[in-house]
Amino acid sequence: MVFSTTCAPHPCTCIVSGVRPRRASICGFRYLLRFSLLVGQHLFDNLLDDGSLRVYDLNSFKVIRAIRGLGEEISSLVCLKRLGSELPDVWLASGRRIMKFRMDSPKIIQIADDALLVVDVSSPDQENDELNEIALNANKTHIGFTLDSGAVGIVELATKAVSKMKSKHESICGCIRFIPDRPRELVSGGYDTALLHYDYHEGKILSTRKIPEVVGDVTLSPPFVVSIAISSTGIIAAGTADGRLLIGCGGYKAPKGKESGGKKRSRKWDGLNVEEEIITKVAEGPLVALAFEDSGNLTVSTLLGVMTRYQIVYDHNEGSVSLDKIWQQETQSVKKVNALIVDEKRIAVGGLTAEGKGIIEIWGKKP
């Protein structure tokens, strides 16, 4: 999205449900907008805690597909385009299972028995170890997942084999991202205030970063890592429960045609290098959602709906990092934010109203 201080976005809202969710994921903008001329614009959401997913047509805000009755809430989902399909396949996390559904099925409403594949990723001796977030790598060959136990794992889509990293977080692991242009590497964030950088083929840790607590700072929340985003150029952003934002630029790779003869590409991503990062307090509450745009600008949202767009200023020769705030505005009807999606034209924000009803706000640039 291209926002400026003189041209802020404006919202239109639609109530999704009256069921209170624990968390939500919104999927579909970046992929589905490429097919808007063929099938219209659609939004995937799982704002319900009863194991339901809905697909909306953004032109009419009508539900065109749904999944119901999974028995456990859907904590996360990813979309995967299949050749010849107008709607993508969906992989979703529900309880201990990762499930695959074809959304172009003739059935408007699908149930658990309609899943093409079900993968149980938890250990038999940990019955309460539930999934939190899943992510799809750029090559669309692996799905990464995080668990309440702090474990991080991988599902290889070709074989459906499940493997877990040799080391895990000391507490709940809530977020995960693959690193673009690094076919073996991913980053996870946990309630142990740590970012862990893995080689997931070997299952080993390559680097770590603990978010330090601020001495003398009176806060109700420790610096739990509650959100992660990684840009196409390898810059990492991490949001904490105490309102701080980490920007790590040690893994930056200039886009093709814009290389300036700076430092050479390292053998491994170095995005957690403390010498090329900034950690700054940007909010009084948790930073629950982060999203990079193709331009490299970053949009963040607090739990209470304060959205801010930043330009990241990075001198890769000097290693210096700074943030320029471009735009800030509050959501109108979403009082507690769960999820955020950004594309070149709009922002979708999912969460709760003051009455505890699920809601999505669609923000678009003013003409």
C-alpha positions as CSV (number, residue, x, y, z in Angstrom):
1,M,0.0,0.0,0.0
2,V,1.2,3.5,-0.7
3,F,0.1,5.7,2.2
4,S,1.3,9.2,3.1
5,T,0.6,11.6,5.9
6,T,-1.7,13.6,3.6
7,C,-3.6,10.6,2.2
8,A,-4.6,8.2,4.9
9,P,-6.6,5.1,4.2
10,H,-10.3,4.8,4.9
11,P,-12.2,1.8,6.2
12,C,-15.3,-0.2,5.4
13,T,-16.3,-2.8,7.9
14,C,-18.2,-6.1,7.9
15,I,-19.3,-8.1,11.0
16,V,-18.0,-11.6,10.7
17,S,-19.6,-13.5,13.6
18,G,-20.7,-13.2,17.2
19,V,-18.4,-15.9,18.5
20,R,-15.4,-14.8,20.5
21,P,-12.1,-16.1,19.1
22,R,-8.8,-16.8,20.8
23,R,-6.7,-15.8,17.8
24,A,-7.2,-15.3,14.1
25,S,-5.4,-15.6,10.8
26,I,-6.3,-13.8,7.6
27,C,-5.1,-15.3,4.3
28,G,-5.6,-14.6,0.7
29,F,-4.9,-11.0,-0.3
30,R,-1.5,-11.4,-1.8
31,Y,-2.4,-14.5,-3.8
32,L,-6.1,-13.9,-4.6
33,L,-5.8,-10.3,-5.9
34,R,-3.8,-11.7,-8.8
35,F,-7.0,-13.5,-9.8
36,S,-9.4,-10.7,-9.2
37,L,-10.3,-10.3,-12.9
38,L,-11.2,-14.0,-13.1
39,V,-13.0,-14.8,-9.8
40,G,-13.4,-11.6,-7.9
41,Q,-11.7,-10.7,-4.7
42,H,-11.8,-13.0,-1.7
43,L,-10.8,-13.0,1.9
44,F,-10.2,-16.1,4.0
45,D,-10.8,-15.8,7.8
46,N,-11.0,-18.1,10.8
47,L,-12.4,-15.6,13.4
48,L,-14.3,-18.4,15.1
49,D,-13.2,-20.6,18.0
50,D,-15.4,-23.5,17.1
51,G,-13.3,-24.8,14.2
52,S,-14.8,-22.8,11.4
53,L,-13.4,-21.0,8.4
54,R,-15.1,-18.7,5.9
55,V,-14.2,-17.3,2.5
56,Y,-15.6,-13.9,1.7
57,D,-16.2,-12.2,-1.7
58,L,-14.8,-8.7,-1.0
59,N,-17.1,-7.2,-3.6
60,S,-20.3,-8.3,-1.8
61,F,-18.9,-9.3,1.6
62,K,-20.9,-12.6,1.1
63,V,-19.6,-16.0,2.3
64,I,-18.9,-18.2,-0.7
65,R,-17.2,-21.1,0.9
66,A,-16.9,-22.4,4.5
67,I,-15.4,-25.2,6.7
68,R,-17.3,-26.1,9.9
69,G,-17.3,-28.5,12.8
70,L,-13.6,-29.3,13.1
71,G,-14.1,-29.7,16.9
72,E,-11.2,-27.5,17.8
73,E,-10.5,-23.9,17.0
74,I,-8.4,-22.9,13.9
75,S,-5.3,-21.1,15.1
76,S,-3.7,-20.5,11.8
77,L,-3.9,-21.1,8.0
78,V,-1.9,-20.8,4.8
79,C,-3.1,-20.9,1.2
80,L,-1.4,-22.8,-1.6
81,K,-2.3,-22.3,-5.3
82,R,-2.9,-25.3,-7.3
83,L,-2.6,-25.2,-11.1
84,G,-6.0,-24.9,-12.8
85,S,-7.8,-24.0,-9.6
86,E,-9.6,-20.7,-9.2
87,L,-9.4,-20.9,-5.4
88,P,-6.3,-22.1,-3.5
89,D,-6.0,-25.1,-1.4
90,V,-6.0,-24.3,2.4
91,W,-3.8,-25.9,5.0
92,L,-5.0,-25.1,8.5
93,A,-4.0,-25.7,12.1
94,S,-6.6,-27.0,14.4
95,G,-5.7,-28.4,17.8
96,R,-2.9,-30.9,17.2
97,R,-3.7,-31.4,13.5
98,I,-2.7,-29.8,10.3
99,M,-5.5,-30.3,7.7
100,K,-5.7,-29.7,4.0
101,F,-8.9,-28.7,2.1
102,R,-9.7,-27.9,-1.5
103,M,-11.6,-24.7,-1.5
104,D,-12.8,-25.1,-5.1
105,S,-14.7,-28.2,-4.0
106,P,-18.4,-28.3,-5.3
107,K,-19.4,-28.4,-1.6
108,I,-20.1,-24.9,-0.3
109,I,-19.7,-26.1,3.3
110,Q,-17.1,-28.7,4.1
111,I,-16.5,-30.6,7.4
112,A,-13.6,-32.6,8.9
113,D,-14.3,-35.7,6.8
114,D,-13.8,-33.7,3.6
115,A,-10.1,-33.0,4.5
116,L,-7.8,-34.3,1.8
117,L,-5.1,-34.9,4.4
118,V,-4.7,-34.8,8.2
119,V,-1.3,-34.7,9.9
120,D,-1.0,-35.0,13.6
121,V,2.1,-33.2,14.7
122,S,2.2,-33.4,18.4
123,S,3.9,-36.1,20.5
124,P,1.7,-39.0,21.9
125,D,2.9,-38.2,25.4
126,Q,1.8,-34.5,25.2
127,E,-1.9,-34.6,24.6
128,N,-2.4,-30.9,25.4
129,D,0.4,-29.7,23.1
130,E,-1.6,-27.6,20.6
131,L,-0.6,-25.9,17.4
132,N,-0.3,-22.1,17.3
133,E,1.0,-20.8,13.9
134,I,1.8,-22.4,10.6
135,A,3.8,-20.9,7.7
136,L,4.5,-22.0,4.1
137,N,8.0,-21.7,2.6
138,A,8.7,-19.8,-0.6
139,N,9.2,-23.0,-2.6
140,K,5.9,-24.3,-1.3
141,T,7.6,-27.6,-0.3
142,H,7.4,-27.3,3.5
143,I,5.0,-26.1,6.2
144,G,6.5,-24.9,9.5
145,F,4.6,-25.1,12.7
146,T,4.9,-24.0,16.4
147,L,3.5,-25.6,19.5
148,D,2.5,-24.7,23.0
149,S,5.4,-26.8,24.3
150,G,7.8,-24.5,22.6
151,A,8.7,-27.0,19.9
152,V,9.2,-25.9,16.3
153,G,8.7,-28.4,13.4
154,I,8.3,-29.0,9.7
155,V,5.9,-31.0,7.5
156,E,7.4,-32.0,4.2
157,L,4.5,-31.7,1.8
158,A,5.8,-34.3,-0.7
159,T,6.0,-37.1,1.8
160,K,3.9,-35.6,4.7
161,A,6.8,-36.5,7.0
162,V,6.9,-34.6,10.3
163,S,10.2,-33.5,11.9
164,K,10.9,-31.3,14.9
165,M,13.9,-29.1,15.6
166,K,16.5,-30.5,18.1
167,S,16.1,-27.5,20.4
168,K,13.0,-25.7,21.3
169,H,11.8,-22.6,23.2
170,E,11.6,-22.6,26.9
171,S,7.9,-21.6,26.8
172,I,5.1,-21.3,24.3
173,C,6.2,-20.8,20.7
174,G,3.7,-18.6,19.0
175,C,5.1,-17.4,15.7
176,I,7.2,-18.7,12.8
177,R,8.4,-17.4,9.4
178,F,10.6,-18.8,6.6
179,I,13.4,-16.6,5.4
180,P,13.1,-15.6,1.8
181,D,15.8,-16.8,-0.6
182,R,17.2,-19.1,2.1
183,P,15.8,-22.6,1.3
184,R,16.9,-24.2,4.6
185,E,16.2,-21.4,7.2
186,L,13.4,-20.2,9.4
187,V,12.9,-18.1,12.5
188,S,10.5,-18.6,15.4
189,G,9.5,-16.4,18.3
190,G,8.4,-17.5,21.8
191,Y,7.1,-16.4,25.2
192,D,10.7,-17.0,26.5
193,T,11.5,-13.7,24.8
194,A,13.7,-15.4,22.3
195,L,14.0,-15.5,18.5
196,L,15.5,-18.8,17.3
197,H,17.0,-19.1,13.8
198,Y,17.1,-22.7,12.5
199,D,18.5,-24.7,9.7
200,Y,15.4,-26.9,9.4
201,H,17.0,-29.5,7.2
202,E,19.4,-30.4,10.0
203,G,17.1,-29.3,12.8
204,K,19.8,-27.2,14.5
205,I,19.9,-23.6,15.7
206,L,22.1,-21.3,13.7
207,S,21.6,-18.1,15.8
208,T,19.5,-16.7,18.6
209,R,18.4,-13.4,20.0
210,K,16.9,-12.8,23.4
211,I,14.9,-9.6,23.7
212,P,16.3,-7.8,26.8
213,E,14.0,-6.5,29.5
214,V,14.3,-2.7,30.0
215,V,15.9,-2.0,33.4
216,G,13.6,0.2,35.5
217,D,10.7,0.0,33.0
218,V,7.4,-0.5,34.8
219,T,5.4,-2.8,32.5
220,L,2.6,-5.3,32.9
221,S,4.1,-7.6,30.3
222,P,7.5,-9.2,29.7
223,P,9.0,-8.9,26.2
224,F,7.3,-12.0,24.9
225,V,7.7,-12.3,21.1
226,V,4.1,-12.2,19.9
227,S,4.6,-11.4,16.1
228,I,7.2,-11.8,13.4
229,A,7.5,-10.6,9.8
230,I,10.3,-11.0,7.3
231,S,10.6,-8.8,4.2
232,S,11.5,-10.1,0.7
233,T,14.9,-8.6,1.2
234,G,15.6,-10.5,4.5
235,I,14.8,-7.8,7.1
236,I,13.1,-9.2,10.2
237,A,10.6,-7.4,12.4
238,A,9.5,-8.7,15.7
239,G,6.8,-7.3,18.0
240,T,6.7,-7.8,21.7
241,A,4.1,-7.9,24.4
242,D,5.5,-4.8,26.1
243,G,5.2,-2.7,22.9
244,R,8.7,-2.9,21.5
245,L,9.6,-3.4,17.9
246,L,12.8,-5.1,16.8
247,I,14.1,-4.5,13.3
248,G,17.1,-6.6,12.3
249,C,18.9,-5.8,9.1
250,G,21.9,-8.1,9.3
251,G,20.3,-10.5,6.8
252,Y,19.4,-7.7,4.2
253,K,19.9,-8.6,0.6
254,A,19.4,-5.8,-1.9
255,P,16.9,-6.4,-4.7
256,K,18.3,-7.4,-8.1
257,G,19.5,-4.3,-9.9
258,K,19.9,-2.3,-6.7
259,E,23.1,-3.8,-5.4
260,S,25.6,-1.1,-4.4
261,G,28.8,-3.1,-3.8
262,G,28.3,-3.3,0.0
263,K,29.0,-6.3,2.2
264,K,29.0,-9.8,0.6
265,R,26.2,-12.2,1.1
266,S,27.0,-14.5,4.0
267,R,26.7,-18.2,4.0
268,K,23.8,-18.0,6.4
269,W,21.2,-15.3,7.1
270,D,22.5,-12.9,9.8
271,G,19.3,-11.1,10.6
272,L,19.7,-11.5,14.4
273,N,23.0,-9.7,14.5
274,V,22.8,-7.2,17.3
275,E,25.1,-4.8,15.6
276,E,22.7,-4.2,12.8
277,E,19.4,-3.9,14.6
278,I,17.2,-1.4,16.4
279,I,14.9,-2.2,19.3
280,T,12.5,0.7,20.2
281,K,9.4,1.2,22.2
282,V,6.6,2.1,19.7
283,A,3.4,1.3,21.7
284,E,2.1,1.0,25.2
285,G,0.5,-2.4,24.5
286,P,1.4,-5.7,22.7
287,L,2.4,-5.5,19.0
288,V,0.2,-8.3,17.9
289,A,0.5,-8.0,14.1
290,L,3.2,-7.0,11.6
291,A,3.2,-7.0,7.8
292,F,5.8,-6.0,5.2
293,E,4.8,-4.5,1.9
294,D,6.7,-5.3,-1.3
295,S,8.3,-1.8,-1.0
296,G,9.8,-2.9,2.2
297,N,7.7,-0.6,4.4
298,L,6.3,-2.1,7.5
299,T,2.7,-1.8,9.0
300,V,2.2,-2.8,12.6
301,S,-0.8,-3.0,14.9
302,T,-1.2,-3.0,18.6
303,L,-3.7,-5.2,20.4
304,L,-6.1,-2.2,20.8
305,G,-6.0,-1.2,17.1
306,V,-3.4,1.5,16.8
307,M,-1.9,0.9,13.3
308,T,1.3,2.5,12.2
309,R,3.3,2.4,9.0
310,Y,7.1,2.8,9.1
311,Q,9.8,3.2,6.5
312,I,12.9,1.3,7.5
313,V,16.1,3.3,6.9
314,Y,19.1,1.0,6.6
315,D,22.6,1.9,5.6
316,H,24.1,-1.5,4.9
317,N,27.6,-0.1,4.5
318,E,27.5,1.5,8.0
319,G,25.1,-1.1,9.5
320,S,22.9,1.7,11.0
321,V,19.1,1.2,11.3
322,S,16.4,3.8,12.0
323,L,12.6,4.1,11.6
324,D,10.6,6.9,10.0
325,K,6.9,7.0,11.0
326,I,4.8,7.6,7.8
327,W,1.2,7.2,9.0
328,Q,-0.8,6.3,12.1
329,Q,-4.5,5.7,12.7
330,E,-6.8,3.7,14.9
331,T,-9.2,1.0,13.8
332,Q,-12.8,2.1,14.0
333,S,-14.8,-1.1,15.0
334,V,-12.0,-3.5,15.8
335,K,-11.3,-3.0,19.5
336,K,-8.9,-6.0,19.9
337,V,-6.8,-6.9,16.9
338,N,-5.9,-10.5,16.1
339,A,-4.5,-10.4,12.5
340,L,-3.3,-8.0,9.8
341,I,-2.9,-8.4,6.0
342,V,-1.4,-5.7,3.7
343,D,-1.3,-5.4,-0.1
344,E,-0.6,-2.6,-2.4
345,K,-4.2,-1.2,-2.2
346,R,-5.5,-2.0,1.3
347,I,-5.2,-3.4,4.8
348,A,-7.4,-6.1,6.3
349,V,-7.6,-6.1,10.1
350,G,-9.4,-8.9,11.9
351,G,-10.4,-9.0,15.6
352,L,-13.1,-8.3,18.1
353,T,-15.7,-5.5,18.6
354,A,-16.2,-4.0,22.1
355,E,-19.1,-6.5,22.5
356,G,-16.8,-9.5,21.7
357,K,-18.1,-10.1,18.2
358,G,-15.7,-11.1,15.4
359,I,-15.2,-8.4,12.8
360,I,-13.0,-7.5,9.8
361,E,-12.2,-4.0,8.7
362,I,-11.0,-3.4,5.2
363,W,-8.9,-0.2,4.8
364,G,-8.3,1.2,1.3
365,K,-6.4,4.2,0.0
366,K,-8.6,7.3,-0.6
367,P,-9.0,8.1,-4.3
